[in-house]
Amino acid sequence: MTNLVTQDGAPHPLFESHPAPSLLFSRDGVIVRVNGALQQLMCTGRLEIEGARLAEILPEVATQLVDLAARTCLARVAVRRPDGSNFIARVSVVPGISNGLALACLEDLSALEQELSAANKEFESLTSAAGHDLRGPLRILKGFAEALDDECAGMLNEDGKTFLREILKQSERMEGLVDGLLTFSRAGRAELSCEKLDVGTLAELVHYDLRHEATDREVAFEMQPGISTWGDVRQMMTILRTLLGNAWKYTSRTPLPRVRLYTEQRESSTWICVSDNGAGFDMSQATRLFRPFTRLHRQDEFAGHGMGLATVSRIVQRHGGRIEAEGAVGSGATVRFWLPQPG
């Protein structure tokens, strides 16, 4: 294989003229060489990148790339420029390419992201309109069912009363689904106004609501002090309401329920984590957690509409961050998310 760095350490002409933005990095994660295409993509010069650590531009996957033993391609990775801006790229890596170095090629997906964003906005407009249009007939249906229960329940036999209760129950569930759909749609359309956020203060507000919604339950809540991040305050409240609310819900059958809010450090990035010791889930189903209308538990076990985590995932992605979850059946779950910080 042709060495991409010559004996005197200079970049090979093939590497320098390669049209794909490319860099060479060492086993300890230091960027050794970059080509002209990468400098253009990163909007900076060679001196600002060479000698820096790979984690500075690929904060979430640097360790993974350094440890690679075979060719790989990561489909969607957040890349951080020296000026603090972020973009999404596809990253292909070939380890052991030259003098113990690994080669990483980046493909800017910004144009594709913009096309997808336009398509998503059109879809979101459709779902928002559909959700609002469904609300009217649903409220009328529920209203007449409630009136029937109030005025005519005494004239119904036991089967009739059962049918009526089921109509009311499913009307309420449908109302929740419509509300969830509208919240999901708004999460993709709302303008973001990002600032430094005191996550602890926001979490205390959510914790207060949860304590007063379930006054008959004692849940041990532990929160690490001093958690902060950069994001939109309204969207962050939606994230915390969903994640802490889920933790409260899925510990409802646990004798000594515990919920934790804390951070984990990975390279130069801080992940915010919510964990519990509740019902948990099967990790083989983890990829389904963030899909709309997807639930891993029966309705009679834990009520819900399957839109919460899908909405949280959409919010995190709009901030340019990442989210993941892990758990085990009967042993609780942990949801982690990371939001990029300004430069």
Summary of the structure (lengths in Angstrom):
residues: 343
radius of gyration: 25.1
end to end distance: 38.3
largest distance: 95.7
contacts: 1033
relative contact order: 0.10
helix: 44%
strand: 25%
